[in-house]
Amino acid sequence: MEIKNEAILVLDFGGQYCQLIARRVREQNVFCEIKSYKTPVEEIIKCDYKGIIFTGGSNSVYTEDAPKCDKALLESGIPILGICYGAQTLAHSLGGTVSSSEVKEYGNTSVDFNNTSMIFGNVKPRGVCWMSHTDYISKVPDGFKITAKSTDCPVAAMENVAKKLYAVQFHPEVQHTEDGNKIIRNFVYKVCGCSGDWQMSSFVTTTINDLKEKIGDKKVLCGLSGGVDSSVAAVLVHKAIGKNLTCIFVDHGMLRKDEGDEVERVFKQQFDMNLIRVNAEERFLSKLAGVSDPEKKRKIIGEEFIRVFEEEAKKIGRVDYLCQGTIYPDVVESGVGEAAVIKSHHNVGGLPDDVDFKGIVEPLRDLFKDEVRRAGLELGIPEFLVWRQPFPGPGLAIRVMGDITPEKLEILKDADAIFREEIRLAGLDRSINQYFAVLTGIKSVGVMGDGRTYDNTIALRGVTTSDFMTADWARIPYDLLAKISSRIINEVKCVNRIVYDITSKPPATIEWE
Ligand code: XMP
């Protein structure tokens, strides 16, 4: 990855807050990237980082395969801030003592700071910090002084100013740490001497210029889904090379109500982009006819998507580059072991392996999701697209339980559109992270007027989550649920019952299939 004018490195020792630390640094307008602790020191030094932050980690420095920091890095003169395990490994490597405590210190803890330290200069002398550790530094290495303490932690922070080495036992990156942002800011500005040149407006201009230079007069192909990432990536490339970018938008017919037309309008009319919309609804529905197994549905859609894309790409003729909306969290190795496959999340935007391109263009590789959104706004992409909730590649196919028919899709699209409209009108569309309707496949008895009905049940699902790995069900106000329920019953044909899903993830998943 190309290094910006100034950058901080987050060295990952296996901590769960690794990406959060990087985001906190970027919030201070300083570019930041994450690398594994295994990265060779020479490679790190070559990159000319302004400073390095060692993350936490789940190990004890005394376990046999504990991740270690290379002493050469500590002697390189690059400013370093160790956090939690990062602090302990720093202390241990330099001859300090790390001890094991009987009890784990966990949660909000009151910490006393020495305000003469550069990193605590403007923080409250006593503040709440988030701790999560069993081991602690019991003796600091030679040349270090203690700069913060708590009741149970004799060395809540230590530093060696001459060597530019700093360490904190608590987590400044989590919200619960009162002055955490100030501490990170002090480190990157005062200790590392950063000036804060990472701004979204300059990212957009620089990226467009870089793309112009890289692509020249060559041709680029992009699979546009209408999601945030592919949209922002495509607009960036379009601003750089104009009509030499061709976007293919495969409408598989299982998008939300009016979504295909909206995508077409924004990219064709507003941005005047070379967009090919392939209306492939019938083709997908005929492949899916009679199929009710969720995994089979996903597989069919994923494969068909590639076929359609390939056929269209062939019509265009030779292209040199493929543009993809990869973002930074996709790039960072998670370092986590093999997780059980609950659902095969076929990335429907995924492209054929055997298409021959000169290279890939991934203009968002360095960005976190919130930064992608800011770049999108900077580029003039409408808010409804930029703030769009995630939508699964297989679309409504996994929200119609069982087999799919055009009639079922229509019922679901109408119900879902009402739900989304009401959530937006109530001003909840940014606080509920994902919300949608599901056609449950259950029919039940009802009464309308004087007659008996036997009709469909729609389930509403709304969740709050930050990472979509775990989620809680959204506490939508009862009155709003009542309004949505009566609107769906009155306005959508063949629906006589609405239920609200009150399960968190786990044990349920967000989608029903
Ligand atoms: P689950 O249902 O596994 O969903 O809790 C977590 C997030 O992933 C989305 N999702 C998918 N996205 N292809 C996708 O591109 C899929 O097959 C797929 N299945 C689930 C889901 O909408 C939620 O945001």
Boltz pocket constraint, residues with backbone or C-beta under 6 A from the ligand:
constraints:
  - pocket:
      binder: B
      contacts: [[A, 298], [A, 343], [A, 344], [A, 345], [A, 346], [A, 347], [A, 348], [A, 390], [A, 391], [A, 392], [A, 393], [A, 394], [A, 434], [A, 468], [A, 469], [A, 505], [A, 508], [A, 509], [A, 510], [A, 511], [A, 512], [A, 513]]
      max_distance: 6.0
